[in-house]
């Protein structure tokens, strides 16, 4: 059985203001991403990946930026999807935010 109990799972601290917890199957990965240190004056750098992605804003507010599109202000309860290979970024608008990302296929670079 593959279970992630939020309060019992240690996060991987990627930077002083970014951590994540993840669970996966053979073909799907869900990642809880915690941001702090906001609001940010600038967005994170644009990036892309071959994985399809959906994202649920669990807490906080972000500005979602996607190449070729107008920025969109998203808040708790909102979702967005990113196509494979599409360049995108976020900018934290609140002191903290929690995003729930799902990826297909699994992001081997996160393991």
N, C-alpha and C positions, 0 to 999 in steps of 0.2 A: 504494500500500500504506500502511496506517495502522498504525504500530507505535509503542509506547511502551516504550523500554528504561529501566527504572527508574533505573539508575545514571547514565544519560546525559541524563535529562530534568530540567530545572530545575523546582522546585516554585513554586507561587504562594503567597507568605506572606500569609495573611489577617489574622492577629493574631500577636503574639509567641509564642503557644502553639499555633497552628493553621496547617497548610499543606496544600495539595492538588496532585495531579497528575491529569490526566484524559485520556481517549481517548473518541472517540464515532464513531457512524455517523449516518445520517439520523434514526434512530428510537430509538437506545439510547446511554446514556452510562454509563461506568464511571469512578469517582473513587476515588483512593487518598487517604485523609484521615489525616494524621499529627497526633496530639495530644501535647502535652508539658505540663509544669507541674503534673502531678497528684501525688497524688490531689487531686481538687477537693472543697472543702467543700460546694458546692451544685451542682446540675445546671445545664447550659446552659439558656437560656430555651426553653420549649416553642415549637414552630413547626409549621406544616403547609405543604403544597404540593400542587398538583394532580397531581403525578407519582406513579406507583407506584414503590416503592423496595424493594430487598433490600439487606441489609448482612451482610458476612462479617467477623467479628472475626479479623484476621490475627495481631495481637499485643496483649497487654495484657488488661485487664479493665475492663468498664463496667457501670454500672447503667442498664438501659433502662427508660424511663418512657413509657407511652402513656396518654393520657386515658381514664379509666374502667377502667383495669386496675391490678393490683398491680405494683410495680417488679420487674424480673427481673435477677438478677446473671448476666452473660454473660462468657465468657472465650474465649481463643484457640481457634478451631475452631468456635465457635457462629455461627449465622446468625439473622437476624430479617427479617421483611417488614413493610412499612408500606403500608396502603391509601391511596389518593388522598384527600387532605383530612383525614387523621387527625392530631391534634395529638400530638407526641412530643418526647422529649428524651433526652439521655444525660448521665451523670455519670461522669467518669474516676475509676477506683478505684486505678489504678497510676500510677507516674511518667510513663509514656508509653503510647500505644496507636496501632495502625494499623488502620483500618477500610477495607474495600473496598465502596463503595456502587455499585449499579447503578440507573439511573433510566430510566423510559419514560413519556412522551417525553423527549427531551433537555432538560436544564435550561438554557434560554437565559440565565437569570440568572447562570450560572457562566461564560459565555463572555466 
